[in-house]
Amino acid sequence: MSQQQYLQQLRTLKLSGMTQSLELQWSQPQTYDDLGFDERVGIMINHELTSRANKRLQRLLKAARFKEDSRVENIDYAHPRGLKKSQVANLLTGEWIGKKQNLMITGPTGCGKTYLACAIGHHACHHDYSVRYYRASRLFESLTISHGDGRYLKLINQMAKADLLIIDDWGLETLTQSQRNDLLEIMEDRHGSKSTIVTSQLPMTKWHTYIGDATLADAILDRLLHNAHKLQLKGESMRKAMSSLTEDEHMV
């Protein structure tokens, strides 16, 4: 059997990592000829495992649909907003996701809530957790539309299966009765089985009023808050500070 036939069979078996590794070994014989059979097979297997891990990561990142391409290594701790490295380091262990706990991030506009949530979500993807990101307004809009086109159960099930659900900009618009019911459905599905991040400009003391219906608010917040970690950010807008810096630079 020719080399091309071997490669084609590996592709048929969807072993792309091993295919690339074997092609490399054949194209650079001087590098691999001194290695034993077991070592060369081991290299091919490691290439395959690495290839599959990279492809899965790309699928997870694509499915998450993060608003920002955030990285935990780029989180700004110098800006005075009350964010401590120790708090973030504790969250990055992923233990809270393993325990199906939640994370609430509150603070004024521009203090980096979205960036922080997306960075934590991005980090979770790298540790093989499935993540879904939604702005609250678009989440409720999608749910409303799904009631009419028959996709509601599919959408709800997708959110229920995600290891980490991020709901960003919570509390900007008053909820309708239908949205309250949808929110309770989501929290009921995830309570004790998956983790949720919520970011909001509203202090948590006002969330009950924001939801509106006292009975539903009690049920939703009980499921959301009772096992939640809380980050309360403060200070001036980081976007405003960066904008001022840019203006100064332009004046130089």
N, C-alpha and C positions, 0 to 999 in steps of 0.2 A: 504494500500500500504506500502511496506517495505521501510526502509531507502535506501537500494541499488537501489530500483526502482525510488525513488525520485531523487537520485543522477544521475542515468542514464538519466532521463528525462531532467535534467538541462544540462547535457553534450550534449544531442541531440539538445538542444536549443542553444548550444555553449556559455553557461554561466559558463565558467570555474572558474571565480572569485567567483561567488556565490556558486558554487559547493565546492570549497576549504573552504570557510567560513562556510558553513553548516556542512561539515565534521569536522571542527575544533570545532564547537559548540557542536556537538554530542560527540566528543571524550573528551571534557573538560567540562562536565556539571556543575561542581562546579564553573567554571568561569562565566558561562552565565545564570545559572538558576535564578538568582535574577534580571535579566534584563527583562523589559517588551517586549511584542510582537513587538511594533513599533521600539524599540531600536535594537532588534535582526535583524529585517528586514533591518533597516538602516545600520547596520554593513555589512550585506550581499551585499547590493547595493554599499556601499563604496568600498568593496573588488572587486566587478565587475568593477567599474569605474577605480580603480587603476590598475587592471590587464589589462584592455583594453588600458589604457594610456601607460603602460610599453611595451606591445606588439607593439603598434604603433611606439614608440620610437625606438625599436629594428629594426623594418622594415625600418624606415627612415635612421638609421645609416648604416644598411646593404646596402641599395640602394645608399647611398652617395658615398661609396667606397673611403673613405679618405685615402690618402697616409700615414698619421701619426695619431696616436691615441692621438691627442692634447687636452689639457684642458685649458680653459681660466685662471683657478686658478694657473696654472703652468707657465704662461707667465713670462719671465725674464725681469724685468724692470731695473735691476742693470747694465746689460751690456750696455756700452755707444754706443747706436745706434740711439738715438734720438726718442725713443718710449716713449710716455707719458701715464700714467694711465688714465688721463682724456680723451684722444683720444679714447682709447679702451673702456672705460666705456660708452662713448657716442655711440659707435658702438654696444655695448652689449644691449642697450635698444631695438634694433631691429626696431627703428623708421624709419631708412633709408630703411629697407627691406619693411616695410609697405608702404612707399612712392615710392617704385619701383626705388630706386636710386642704384648707383654702387659704388664699392670701388676699387681703384687702389693702389697696394702695390709695391713700387719699392725700389731697393737697391742692393748692391753688393752681390755676392754669399756667402752663409753661414750666412747671417745676420738674418735668421729666418723668411723669408717671407712665406715659405710653412707652417711652424708650426703655424704661426699667422693666416693664411687663414683657415687652417683646424680647429684650435681652435674656430674661429668665426663660421665656418660652423657647428661644433659639437654643439656649444651653440644654434645655430638656430634650429637644430633638436630637442633639448630639449624644444624649444618653438613652436613646431609643424609645422615648416617650412620644406618643402621638399628640399633636397640639392643634387647636383651632382658635383663630383670632377673629373677633367680630367687634366692630364699633357698635355700641348699644342701639343706636338709631337704625343702622342697617340690619342688625339682627332682627329687630322687631318688624322692620319693613319686609324682610325675607319671610318671616313667619306669617305675616298678614297675607302676602301673595301666595304662599304655599297652601293656605287654607282654601284658596279658590282654584288652584290648578292641580290639586291632588298630591302635592309633594310634602305635605306636612309631616306625615309619619316618617318619611325618609329623612327629612331634615332633622327632626327630633332624635331619630336613632343615630344619625351621624354625630350629633353633639353628645349624646349619651355615651357613645363608644370612645370619645376622645379622652386620653389620659389627663389632659389639661385643657380646659376651656378658658379663654381670655375674653372678658366682656369689658371693653374700653369705653370711657366717657359715659359712665352710668350716671343718670340723674339729670340730664340736660333737658329732657322733655317729659311732660306729664304722661303717665301710662293710661291707656284705655283699659276697660274691663277685660277685653280679649287678650291684651298684652300681659295683664296680671296673671290671667289663667295660664298663658303660655309660659311665663316665667316660673310659675309654681311647678308646672310640668317638667321643665328643665331641671330645676333644683331638686325635685323629687327623684328624678332619674339618677342624678349625680350624687345625692347625699349618701355618704358612707361608702361610695364605690369609685368615685373619681374626684379630681381636684379642680378648683375654679379660682381664677384671678379676676378680681373686679377693680377697676380704677375709677375714681370719681373726684370731682371738685367738691361735692357735698360732704360735709362731715357725717360720720355714720349715725350720729344722733338725729339726723334729718331724713334718714332713709325710710323710716316708717311712714312719715308724712308724704314723701315722694311717691311711694307705692300707692298710697291712697286708701284702699280698702283695708280697714283695720284687721279683719280676720285673715285675709290673704297675706297682708304684710307680716303678721305674726308667723304664719306658716313658712313664708319665703325666708325671712330673716333668721328664723330658728335653724333652718337647714343650711343657711349660708354662713352664719357668723359663729355658731357655737364652737366650732373647731378651727377657727380661722386665725392665722397670723396677721398682724396689722403693722403697716408702715405708714406713719403720718408725716408726710413731707411738709415743708414750710418754706418761707423766703420768697424773694422776688423771682420773676419769670427768667428762666435760663435763656429762652429765646430772645427776650428783650435785652439781656446783657450781651448776648452774642451779636445782636443787631447793632447795639451801641458801639461795640468794638469794631465792627465792620465799617461803620460810619467814620470813626476816628481814623481808621487805617486809610480810608479813601481821602481824608483831609490832609494826610501827610504828603 
